[in-house]
Amino acid sequence: MTRLVFFCGHAGTGKTSLAKRLFAPLVRATGEPFCLLDKDTLYGGYSAAAMGALTQDPNDRDSPLFLQHLRDPEYRGLIDTARENLELGVSVLVVGPLSREVRERKLFDRGWLGVGPQVALTVLWVHTSEETARARIVARSHPIDAYKLAHWDEYRQRRFMPSGEQLDGLLLFDNTTPTEADYDALLQRLVLAGAPA
C-alpha cells in the first residue's frame, strides 16, 4: 500500500511548511518511504523561463496568460510525477494550491489521478484568514507574489473556503496558530487514513 496526500490551499496558508513539518513524523509513524513534491519547486524555474520569454515578467504566476496556458500543464505534471513514485512503492506528499481541483473534486477522482484502490488517498485543505494569508505573503517577499499583491482585489475573488459537497472526504486544517496538539491530531489522521478498515 502507498499513500497520496495532497496539501492544498491558497497562497500564504502555510501548505509547504506544514507538509515539511509532518514529513519526518509521518515516515516514523508509518515506517514507509515518502517523497515531497512541491509544485513551485518542480516548476518554478521552468515557469519563470517561460513567462520571462512570453511577457518579460518571470515572476508572473497569476495573470490570465499564465492561468490559461501554463497552470494546468504544471498540475498535470505534478500528478504524473506523483503517480510514478506511487508505482515505485513510494508514498507522496503533494503541495500546491490545487483550488480548482478541490472545487471540482478532481483529487477524489481516481481515474483522473490514475491511481488504484491500493493507494490510500487523503486531501487536506489548509486554510487561514485572508488577512493572515496576505500578511504572510507580504512578509515572505517572494517575487512570484508581486502580481498577486498588485492585483489583490482580483486575486481575492479566486479565494474560497470549501463548502457543501466539496467537504465530502476533505480534511480541513486551520493553520493560523496551530498548537502541538493540533499537529499531533493531524498526523494521527494522516496515519489512520492508510490503515486497513
Helices and strands as residue ranges (DSSP letters): E 2-8, H 15-30, E 34-38, H 39-55, H 64-69, H 71-87, E 91-95, H 99-103, G 106-108, H 110-113, E 119-127, H 130-140, G 143-145, H 146-150, H 152-156, G 164-167, E 170-174, H 180-192
